[in-house]
Amino acid sequence: MAPAAPGSLRCRLPACLGLFQGVLLLFFVLFVSYDEHADAASQAVDADPGANQLYSVFPFFQDVQVMLVVALGLLLAFMPRYGLGALAYNFLLLNFSMQWALVLQGLLYHFHHGKVHMGLHNILVAEFAAVTVLISIGAVLGRISPFQLLLAAFCEIPVYLASEWAIMTWLKVLDVGGTITIHIFACYFGLGMSKALFRPGKQLRLRKENPTYQSDLLSLTGMLSLWVFWPSFVAALCQPGDAQHRAVLHTILALSASALTTFLASGLLERRGKLSVGHLQNASLAGGVAIGALANMMITPAAALALGSLSSLACVLGFKFLAPFLARRLGLLDQCGIHNLHGLPGIIGAAAGAVAILLASEETYGHRFYQVFPARGPPGGNASLAASRPGAKPGRSASEQALFQAAGLAVAVGGSLLGGLLTGTLLRLPGLAQPPQQLCSDDALYFGIPDAAEASEPDGPAEEARLALKERV
């Protein structure tokens, strides 16, 4: 099949973005209005609902914005020649996915009397949906074109919303910090997409993807910023009060334990006791991933510390042993190690949540378990609180809820793998401008930047071939 003309390749991304933004603008003109009574609970008191929501939600919203726009982009900038792409496309995907999720969640949960009613909380929840895209893309970072990135995000958001509905609304799983619904889903969606998109043995790691001192320093700065703001991410959708307070405390303890355990494990496993910067960039955050499934539960501080240490150790071992094994045996490409940071700690956190539920007792909490810890629930409101309302059926026992936690984990893994495989198959279709392997992870392919290699004369046949191929693409 003849390659597409260079002009059509250049216009594909602007045309896609223009069409998407135009359709959304029309949708907003016709169907979207502001929600004047966004916080139903605040209507019962003498307070302005808009001000109530602003003061309660906006501080968390700001922290999450800094995490996603700045910190996560820096964390992904570990490849020396793809720093601009990591930062810029992370920013692009966040906005694209947030707007797409805002529309779909509005139609599903906030469509009343012919209008979608939107408030600040809706945007926060939409950004949580966008997080799944930003995590999943880490598996194929630098290996697909911007047009493919947008197509992957367009496909992933509906699959995520279906998975979230099944887990949170139908199964009523307890997962206030998104360990199951966000981290596990995003991880296995990304791995499924990578498996379908790339053939085993054809996508070996490129030399230019190896981090340098400067790129590692940039990525480490991103990790430190994520570490600081992570408690806000976990607690943002908690019920205000004691549950939110517990979520913040448990997350801080889990992250602190992860940091210490990372230095310990990396020093023991690496040659001559030297620390791996890759371990520090990832395993230090593992406790924040794992604690989300039980952050608002009445666990002990020791349990939060233990969970942070265990998840960090699993992440380091994953980078050291499991990731090379999967790459060698399955040909699995995982550019950012999302399986080690989001998959393994996520599974540990989901299992810990089920164990914490099994250890709960009615004598301790005074109620049936599900009444004490309502799930985060769908973006539409308080459907998960139905069990505690007058006249509702009694809540589940601890053993029943633990089984539903396991079922939620299975739904997240199975649904995300299937969705990722289908999306990866779609991205393999011809004409989607996937870059050739020798030009992957290179900002010069998509950004107008000074290139010393192009400014000087080519120093050999290989360089001449590379520049000729870049011009054709």
C-alpha positions in Angstrom: 0.0 0.0 0.0 1.3 3.4 -1.0 2.3 5.7 1.9 0.1 8.7 2.6 1.1 12.0 1.3 3.1 14.2 3.7 0.5 17.0 3.5 -2.3 14.7 4.7 -0.2 13.5 7.6 0.5 17.1 8.7 -3.2 18.0 8.5 -4.5 14.9 10.3 -4.0 16.0 13.9 -5.3 19.6 13.4 -8.3 18.3 11.5 -9.1 15.8 14.2 -8.8 18.4 16.9 -10.8 21.0 15.0 -13.6 18.5 14.3 -13.7 17.3 17.9 -13.7 20.8 19.4 -16.3 22.0 17.0 -18.7 19.2 17.8 -18.2 19.7 21.5 -18.8 23.4 21.2 -22.1 22.7 19.4 -23.0 20.2 22.1 -22.2 22.7 24.9 -24.3 25.5 23.2 -27.3 23.2 22.8 -27.3 21.1 26.0 -24.9 22.3 28.7 -25.7 24.7 31.5 -24.2 25.4 34.9 -25.6 23.6 37.9 -26.9 26.2 40.3 -27.4 23.6 43.0 -24.4 21.3 42.6 -24.1 20.4 46.2 -27.4 18.9 47.4 -26.2 18.5 50.9 -25.5 22.2 51.3 -29.1 23.1 50.5 -30.1 22.0 53.9 -28.0 24.7 55.6 -28.0 28.5 55.3 -25.1 28.6 52.9 -24.6 29.5 49.3 -24.3 26.1 47.4 -21.8 27.5 44.9 -19.5 28.9 47.6 -19.8 25.6 49.6 -18.7 23.6 46.6 -15.9 26.1 45.7 -14.3 26.0 49.2 -14.7 22.2 49.6 -13.7 21.1 46.1 -11.4 23.7 44.6 -8.4 23.1 46.8 -8.4 19.4 45.9 -9.0 20.3 42.3 -6.0 22.6 42.2 -3.7 19.9 43.6 -5.0 17.3 41.1 -4.4 19.9 38.3 -0.8 20.4 39.3 -0.3 16.6 39.6 -1.6 15.9 36.1 -0.4 18.9 34.1 3.0 19.4 35.6 4.2 16.5 37.8 3.0 13.6 35.6 4.4 15.3 32.5 7.8 15.7 34.2 7.8 12.1 35.4 7.2 10.9 31.8 10.1 13.1 30.5 12.8 10.5 31.3 13.7 9.9 27.6 16.2 12.5 26.6 14.9 13.1 23.1 11.2 12.9 23.9 10.9 15.4 26.8 8.8 17.9 24.7 6.5 15.1 23.5 6.0 13.7 27.0 5.1 17.1 28.5 3.1 18.5 25.5 1.1 15.3 24.6 0.4 14.6 28.3 -1.2 18.1 28.4 -3.1 17.5 25.1 -4.4 14.2 26.2 -5.5 15.5 29.6 -7.7 18.2 28.0 -9.0 16.0 25.2 -9.9 13.2 27.6 -11.4 15.5 30.2 -13.7 17.2 27.7 -14.7 13.8 26.2 -15.4 12.4 29.7 -17.3 15.5 30.7 -19.7 15.0 27.8 -20.2 11.2 28.3 -20.6 11.5 32.1 -23.0 14.4 31.7 -25.2 12.4 29.4 -25.1 9.4 31.7 -25.5 11.0 35.1 -26.4 14.7 34.8 -28.9 15.0 31.9 -32.2 16.4 33.3 -35.0 18.3 31.5 -33.0 18.4 28.2 -29.9 19.9 29.8 -26.6 18.6 31.1 -26.0 20.4 34.4 -22.3 21.0 35.1 -20.4 22.0 38.2 -16.9 22.1 39.5 -17.3 18.5 40.9 -18.2 17.3 37.4 -14.9 18.6 36.0 -12.9 17.0 38.8 -14.5 13.6 38.2 -13.9 14.0 34.4 -10.2 14.6 35.2 -10.1 11.4 37.2 -11.4 9.6 34.0 -8.7 11.3 32.0 -6.0 9.9 34.4 -6.7 6.5 33.0 -5.6 7.6 29.6 -2.5 9.3 30.8 -1.4 6.1 32.7 -2.3 3.8 29.8 -0.3 5.7 27.3 2.8 5.2 29.4 3.0 1.6 28.0 3.6 2.9 24.4 5.1 6.4 25.2 7.0 7.7 22.2 6.1 4.7 19.9 2.8 6.0 18.4 1.8 9.2 16.6 -0.2 12.1 18.1 -3.2 11.0 16.0 -3.0 7.5 17.4 -2.8 9.0 20.9 -6.1 10.9 20.4 -7.8 7.8 18.9 -6.6 5.7 21.9 -8.0 8.3 24.3 -11.3 8.5 22.4 -11.7 4.7 22.7 -10.5 4.3 26.3 -12.8 6.8 28.0 -16.1 5.0 27.1 -14.6 1.7 28.2 -13.5 3.2 31.5 -16.9 4.6 32.2 -18.5 1.2 31.5 -16.0 -0.4 33.8 -16.5 2.2 36.5 -20.3 1.8 36.3 -20.0 -2.0 36.7 -17.6 -1.8 39.6 -18.9 1.2 41.6 -22.6 1.2 40.8 -23.5 -2.4 40.0 -21.1 -4.3 42.3 -20.8 -1.4 44.8 -17.1 -1.9 45.3 -15.3 0.2 47.9 -12.5 2.1 46.1 -12.4 5.7 47.2 -8.9 6.4 45.8 -9.3 4.6 42.4 -6.9 1.7 43.1 -9.1 -0.6 41.1 -11.2 1.6 38.9 -8.3 3.9 37.8 -4.8 2.3 38.4 -5.5 -1.3 37.7 -7.9 -0.5 34.8 -5.4 1.9 33.2 -2.5 -0.4 33.6 -4.0 -3.4 31.9 -5.7 -1.4 29.2 -2.3 0.0 28.3 -0.6 -3.4 28.3 -3.4 -4.9 26.2 -3.1 -2.0 23.7 0.7 -2.5 23.6 0.4 -6.2 23.1 -2.0 -5.8 20.2 -0.1 -2.9 18.6 3.4 -4.3 18.6 4.7 -7.7 17.4 7.0 -9.5 19.8 10.7 -8.9 19.1 10.0 -6.0 16.7 10.1 -3.2 19.3 13.4 -3.5 21.1 14.4 -0.6 23.3 16.1 2.1 21.4 19.4 3.5 22.5 18.0 7.1 22.4 15.3 6.0 24.9 17.9 5.4 27.6 17.7 8.1 30.3 20.5 10.6 30.7 21.5 12.5 33.9 19.5 15.5 32.9 16.3 13.6 31.9 16.5 11.5 35.0 16.7 14.6 37.1 13.7 16.1 35.3 11.7 12.9 35.9 12.7 12.7 39.5 11.4 16.2 40.0 8.1 15.0 38.6 8.0 12.2 41.1 8.7 14.5 44.0 5.8 16.7 43.0 3.4 13.7 42.6 4.5 12.5 46.0 3.6 15.8 47.7 0.2 16.1 46.1 -0.9 12.5 46.0 -2.9 12.6 49.3 -5.2 15.2 47.6 -5.8 12.8 44.7 -6.8 10.0 47.0 -9.0 12.1 49.3 -10.6 14.4 46.7 -13.8 12.3 46.2 -14.1 11.1 49.9 -17.0 12.2 51.9 -15.9 15.3 53.9 -15.2 14.8 57.5 -13.6 11.8 59.3 -13.4 9.6 56.1 -11.5 12.3 54.2 -9.2 12.9 57.2 -8.4 9.2 57.4 -7.7 9.1 53.7 -5.2 11.9 53.9 -3.4 10.4 56.9 -3.3 6.9 55.5 -1.9 8.1 52.2 0.8 10.2 53.8 1.9 7.2 55.9 1.8 4.8 52.9 3.9 7.2 50.7 6.4 7.7 53.5 6.9 4.0 53.9 7.2 3.6 50.2 10.0 6.1 50.0 12.1 4.5 52.7 11.5 1.0 51.4 12.5 2.1 47.9 15.9 3.2 49.1 16.3 0.0 51.1 15.3 -2.4 48.3 17.1 -0.6 45.5 20.3 -0.4 47.5 20.2 -4.1 48.3 19.3 -5.3 44.7 21.6 -3.0 42.6 25.2 -3.7 42.1 27.6 -2.2 44.7 24.7 -0.8 46.6 24.1 2.0 44.1 20.6 3.3 43.8 18.5 3.0 40.7 17.0 6.3 39.7 14.2 4.4 37.9 13.3 2.7 41.2 13.1 6.0 43.0 11.0 7.6 40.3 8.4 4.9 40.5 8.4 2.8 43.6 8.3 5.8 45.9 4.7 6.4 44.6 3.6 2.8 44.9 2.1 3.2 48.4 -0.2 5.9 47.1 -1.5 3.6 44.4 -2.2 0.7 46.8 -3.8 2.7 49.7 -6.6 4.0 47.5 -8.8 0.9 47.9 -8.9 1.3 51.7 -7.8 4.9 52.4 -11.1 5.9 54.1 -11.4 2.7 56.1 -10.7 2.4 59.9 -7.4 0.7 59.5 -4.5 1.2 61.9 -1.5 3.5 61.1 0.7 0.4 61.1 -1.4 -1.2 58.4 -0.9 1.9 56.2 2.9 1.8 56.7 3.0 -2.0 56.0 1.0 -1.6 52.8 3.2 1.2 51.6 6.3 -0.9 52.2 4.9 -4.0 50.6 3.7 -2.2 47.5 7.1 -0.4 47.1 9.0 -3.7 47.4 6.7 -5.3 44.8 7.4 -2.3 42.4 11.2 -2.6 42.8 11.1 -6.4 42.3 8.8 -5.9 39.2 11.4 -3.6 37.6 14.3 -5.8 38.5 12.8 -9.2 37.6 9.3 -9.3 36.3 9.5 -6.6 33.6 12.5 -8.2 31.8 10.8 -11.6 32.0 7.6 -10.3 30.4 9.6 -8.5 27.7 11.6 -11.6 27.0 8.9 -14.2 27.1 5.8 -12.3 25.9 7.5 -9.5 23.9 5.6 -7.0 26.0 6.5 -3.4 25.5 6.0 -1.3 28.7 7.9 1.9 28.1 7.2 3.5 31.5 6.8 0.4 33.6 3.2 1.0 34.3 2.7 -2.7 35.4 5.3 -2.2 38.1 3.9 1.1 39.4 0.1 0.7 38.8 -0.6 -3.0 38.2 1.3 -4.8 41.0 0.7 -2.2 43.8 -2.9 -1.9 42.6 -3.5 -5.7 43.0 -1.8 -5.6 46.4 -4.1 -2.7 47.4 -7.2 -4.4 46.2 -6.3 -7.6 48.1 -5.5 -5.5 51.2 -8.9 -3.8 50.9 -10.7 -7.2 50.9 -8.7 -8.3 53.9 -9.5 -5.1 55.8 -13.2 -5.7 55.1 -13.0 -9.3 56.3 -11.4 -8.2 59.5 -14.1 -5.6 60.1 -16.8 -6.5 62.7 -20.2 -5.1 63.5 -19.1 -4.6 67.1 -16.3 -2.3 65.9 -18.4 -0.2 63.6 -21.9 -0.7 64.9 -23.5 -1.2 61.5 -23.4 -3.5 58.6 -20.1 -2.9 56.7 -21.5 -1.4 53.5 -23.4 1.2 55.5 -20.3 2.5 57.3 -18.1 2.8 54.2 -20.2 3.8 51.2 -18.4 3.5 47.9 -17.2 6.5 46.0 -20.1 6.0 43.7 -20.8 7.1 40.2 -20.3 10.7 39.2 -24.1 11.1 39.2 -24.4 11.4 43.0 -25.1 9.3 46.0 -26.4 6.1 44.5 -24.0 4.1 46.7 -25.6 5.5 49.8 -28.9 3.8 49.2 -28.2 1.1 51.7 -28.1 3.5 54.6 -31.4 5.3 53.8 -34.6 4.6 55.8 -36.5 1.7 54.4 -33.6 0.4 52.4 -32.4 -3.2 52.5 -29.8 -4.0 55.1 -26.2 -3.6 54.0 -23.8 -6.5 53.2 -21.9 -8.5 55.7 -18.1 -8.1 55.7 -17.6 -11.5 53.9 -20.1 -10.6 51.2 -18.5 -7.2 50.6 -15.0 -8.9 50.3 -16.3 -11.2 47.6 -17.7 -8.2 45.7 -14.3 -6.5 46.0 -12.7 -9.5 44.3 -15.3 -9.4 41.6 -14.6 -5.8 41.0 -10.9 -6.6 40.6 -11.7 -9.3 38.0 -14.0 -6.9 36.1 -11.3 -4.2 36.0 -8.6 -6.6 34.8 -10.8 -8.4 32.3 -12.6 -5.4 30.9 -9.4 -3.3 30.5 -7.4 -6.1 28.8 -10.2 -6.7 26.3 -10.7 -3.0 25.7 -6.9 -2.5 25.3 -6.5 -5.4 22.9 -9.4 -4.1 20.7 -8.0 -0.5 20.8 -4.5 -1.7 19.9 -5.9 -3.7 17.0 -7.7 -0.5 15.8 -4.5 1.5 16.0 -2.7 -0.9 13.8 -4.9 0.0 10.8 -2.9 1.5 7.9 -3.0 5.3 7.4 -2.8 6.2 11.1 0.6 7.8 10.8 2.5 5.4 13.1 6.1 6.4 13.0 8.8 4.0 11.9 10.8 2.5 14.7 14.0 4.3 14.0 12.2 7.7 14.4 10.2 6.8 17.5 10.8 8.7 20.8 12.2 11.7 18.9 10.8 15.2 19.4 12.3 16.4 16.1 9.7 14.3 14.2 6.8 16.4 15.5 8.2 19.7 17.0 10.0 22.5 15.3 13.2 22.5 17.3 16.9 23.1 16.4 18.6 19.8 15.5 22.4 19.8 15.5 22.4 16.7 13.3 20.3 18.4 10.6 22.2 21.7 10.9 25.5 20.0 10.0 26.3 17.7 7.1 25.4 14.1 7.6 28.3 12.1 8.8 27.5 8.8 7.2 25.1 6.7 5.2 23.0 5.8 8.2 22.5 9.5 9.1 21.6 10.3 5.5 19.0 7.5 5.5 17.6 8.7 8.9 17.2 12.3 7.6 15.6 11.2 4.4 13.1 9.0 6.2 12.3 11.9 8.6 11.6 14.2 5.6 9.2 11.6 4.0 7.3 11.2 7.3 
